[in-house]
C-alpha cells in the first residue's frame, strides 16, 4: 500500500471504478486502468432500452474511451452513419449477462461480406478484434427491456485465458460502479423536479419529460391544461399541441432538447393556439446533469407552459367596480388581456360592429378617451376587484 492506495493493478483498477461512480471526472482514469490491466485498446459502453414500437431495443447512451481519453467523435460517427445498420448490436443485446463473445460470432458469413459495420466502421477504428459482453440488464432481466454492454478492442495479439479471466473478474465491479452512477444520475435529475416549486405551486405549467420525450410528471397547472386539452394534451404518454402546425414545432423543440447520442441539447420557445384565449407560451429546456448516466431513467427536459390569461381580470368583479353590464365587462376584460376587436368578436361569437358599439359604451361609462386609457384603468383596479 502507498498513501492509502494499493499497488496491486487489479485492486487499483477496482478502487478507481468505485471513485468514478461518485466522481464523473474519474471515468477517464477508470477506463485507462481497465485498458492497462487487460491490455485493451479502448472500448465503448452502450446502453440499450426498450423500443416503444416493440422492435429491438435502441441505444440511449454510448461513451467511448481510448487510453483514458473520451472519443465521442467515434460515437457520433457510429450514431450518424452506422447505428441503423449495426447487425451486431441486437445480437449483443440478447447475449446472457457476462458471456464474453468475440466479434466474429456476431456477424453471419454473408454479413461479413456486405456489412458496413463489419467492413467499414470497425476497420476504420481498428476494433474488429473485439469482445462484447453484457455488463448489466435492466430490472426484469429480459433482453427486450434493454441492457448495458461493453465492447472492448484488443491491444495485443490473441485473447489469452489469463486476459479473459481478468476481464471476467472486473465485471461485477464495473456493474456495481455503473449501477451507483445510474442511481445518482436519476436521483439528481428527479430531485431537481421534486424540489422545485414549479411542480406544485407556481402559476406556469411544468411538464417533465424523460429522455424519450415521455411525460414523467406535471404540476397541477399543467395537469389541468392536459386534462382540458387547453392547447396541449397527452397522447400515448407524449406532450402534444392541439394545432397540427404547433404540434410539429413542439416535437421539433423536444427533439432538440433530447438529441440523439452525441448531440448537443438545445432549448427553444414557441406559442400554441388553443380553442379560446390567447396562445399558450411554451419554453422547452433540457435538464442535463452533465454526467455519465449509462442509460439511467431520468428527467431530461422541462417544458414550462405560461398561460397569458392566468390571473386575468374577473368580468363580474370588473363590472361591479366600474358599473358595467355583463356584456360590457366581458368586452373590457378581453381588451385588457391584449385582444383586438376581431379577436373579441370571434371569441364571443359577436360581430365586430357589435363589439365596437359595446366598447364605445364602456369607454363612455369609464370616462376613457382611448382604449389604452381603459386598459390602464383595469390594471389599476385593487386586487379585490380583479377577481381570484
Buried (B, 14 or more C-beta within 10 A) or exposed (E): EEEEEEEEEBEBBBBBBBBBBEEBEBBBBBBBBBBBBBBBBBBBBBBBBBEEEEEBBBBBBBBBBBBBEBBBEBBBBBBEEBBEBBBBBBBBBEBEBBEBBEBEEBBEEEBEEEBBBBBEBBEEBBBBBBBBBBBBBBEEEEBBBBBBBBBBBBBEEEBEEEBEEBBEBBBEBBBBBBBBBBEBBBBBBBEBBEEBEBBEEBEBBBBBBBBBBBBBBBBEBBBEBBEEEBBBBBEEEBBBBBBEEBBEBBBEBBBBBBBEBBEEBEBBEBBBBBEEBBBBBBBBBBBBBEBBBBBBBBBBBBBBBBBBBEEBBBBEBBBEBBEBEEBBBBBBBBBBBEBEBEBBBBBBEBEEEBBBEBBEBBBEBBEBEEBEEBBEBBEEBEEEBBBE
